[in-house]
């Protein structure tokens, strides 16, 4: 059975079925014109200098641009699949006020701390799946999901519920992994998304599509795969997974591969400087190499 967050069975038959499903998704999306790339400003590239992945940098830049264009009036915000709930701090740094509700199937260790912090943006959290968790109708001005929809078994129902909870005129920003990102993240979540399928998912629920951008291109995808994906997941969860053991990835070998690199990557020093330079070059070259892309950002509005 899948884990609570949608990670699929790790026996050999399950892994093969998962990869066959991904290949079918890729085949369906073949021939679609790629959506426009997101181009980062020098200021938006800054997290790369602290060791952030290109995909996280693209995603945070998408959210920042949206928030900078919102009115200063109090807002009601829903964060679907909020994880630790840390995006409330992101909203607070942008000066938003009102109320924030984060939901996730697993309680976050920091929920109480974020909720207790005095702020013009009041935070609360609720544990439960988006398909069934109680939500007020037509109540939210902004709905965010970041790397969440791929972990929902019935994403169509989830998006219909998001539509019902969004007020008329309300906005949604949804960040999802691209079709070939199994090379970055291994057997993680129920599915990946292509541009056509993602657009249809929200349009069929009733949303108006305002924008769709690819979060990266072939250059940052390759850097992510080499610097993070192969060491943390691609090598042991993907390429060598079947040869390690049937019960799942060998966490000891995975730890030996990734921990020294990833720990050093986030410390100031030559390693971080090299990574930051490569990452900046990658995001600047991404618009020239359309695919594969690490993910997509779709901006929608409820009519």
JOKA-V826358 format. One record per run of one state. SS is the DSSP state (@ for helix, = for strand, . for the rest). FROM is the first residue (numbers start at 1). TO is the last residue. If there is no record, write none. Layout:
# JOKA-V826358
ss | from | to
SS | FROM | TO
SS | FROM | TO
This chain:
# JOKA-V826358
ss | from | to
. | 1 | 11
@ | 12 | 29
. | 30 | 36
= | 37 | 37
. | 38 | 45
@ | 46 | 50
. | 51 | 53
@ | 54 | 68
. | 69 | 74
= | 75 | 80
. | 81 | 86
@ | 87 | 93
. | 94 | 97
= | 98 | 104
. | 105 | 110
@ | 111 | 116
. | 117 | 120
= | 121 | 127
. | 128 | 139
= | 140 | 146
. | 147 | 148
@ | 149 | 151
. | 152 | 154
@ | 155 | 165
= | 166 | 178
@ | 179 | 185
. | 186 | 192
= | 193 | 193
. | 194 | 194
@ | 195 | 205
. | 206 | 206
= | 207 | 214
. | 215 | 217
@ | 218 | 239
. | 240 | 240
@ | 241 | 244
. | 245 | 250
@ | 251 | 265
. | 266 | 269
@ | 270 | 288
. | 289 | 294
= | 295 | 302
. | 303 | 303
